[in-house]
């Protein structure tokens, strides 16, 4: 995904005057991301209502991931015809409708079909949202604008369990999804009427560039690292409520409140990880992070209830630290003009595995009475990730040499 360049000679203006449009896009991104993870704190209630097992519950996230992958890959074709602005509106309106479809579906197959559409609708936003954001402000303000925009997914991890628990105190899970879908529709219509930017077409991706990347061993290693990182964040997050309720006998309310509060401190950890990557180098930082991440995740599945609360707060702190250095490594793969292609191919593929397949595997183990083993399995895979980093040939100096002077980048939390 590429943002339209600023006009030559354009003077940088005040960042504050563009804060409103930036916050508008951030609100859309918040609803977009929240819609994809809100099922996690609702799963205990959904399981009882639909009489499904943990494996079937976990597979719901795989369906969202499949839809998201298809849409993100095809988003360039859509925005090339509709322009980025209309693509953002289409994403919000179709996402709102899909959430209502999920809520009104009585059978499991109707819900499954609707969740694929939820993923497809959500996937349309990110490329067009980033492209629009970087044309609203001057390049010298891109860092600040993208930092604000990136608050959305981090806050969503905090808000999802707390909002779900608050709504479940008054309405059913179906009504909660209807409320969220209605709010998404309102924001989409509001952006169509009042939103700014995005009045230019997207670029159709080159499949030749995909083929070039697929031949690089470093690309497959980096994709594996992203998959492991998403497994440690979204994969664990989506199944943690069921784990706490079924293995540690917590109430649904206590589990959701604890999970929501545990994500508050993680909001600022990506900045610390980025600073460490600049100081130690991305490869060394990734090795340290994967070792700490794997150890914390294994302990999360192995410790007794007395130590569990400590691990619930500790594990997400190290889990989110994977992505800043991982993106530095990704930026060093291939020539600079293929950087956006590498991001658009790596993130959705890793999301299917880490955010879709992994929750389903954890749920299947939970059905067999081995919920803790599923969490420990993810931790062991993260330790293997530390070994995989050693096979990367890119160096910190190479990453610096190929890094853009001013280039926005998405993160897997954005995905």
Buried (B, 14 or more C-beta within 10 A) or exposed (E): BBBBEBEEEEEEEEBEEBBEBBBBBBBBBBBBBBBBBBBBBBBBBBBEEBEBBBBBBBBBBBBBBBBBBBBBBBBBEBBBEBBBBBBBBBBBBBBBBBBBBBBBBEEEEEBBBBBBBBBBBBBBBBBBBBBBBBBBBBBEBBEBBBEBBBBBBBBBBBBBBBBBBBBBEEEBBBEBBBBBBEBBBEBBBBBBEEBBBBEBBBBEBEEEBBEBBEEBEBBBBBBBBBBBBBBBBBBBBBBBBBBBBBBBEBEBEBBBBBBBBBBBBBBEBBEEBBEBBBEBBBBBBBBBBBBBBBBBBBBBBBBEEEEBBEBBBBBBBBBBBBBBBBBBBBBBBBEEEBBBBBBBBBBBBBBBBBBBBBBBBBBBBBBEEBBBBBBBBBBEBBBEBBEBBEEBEBBBEBBBEBBEEEBBBBBBBBB
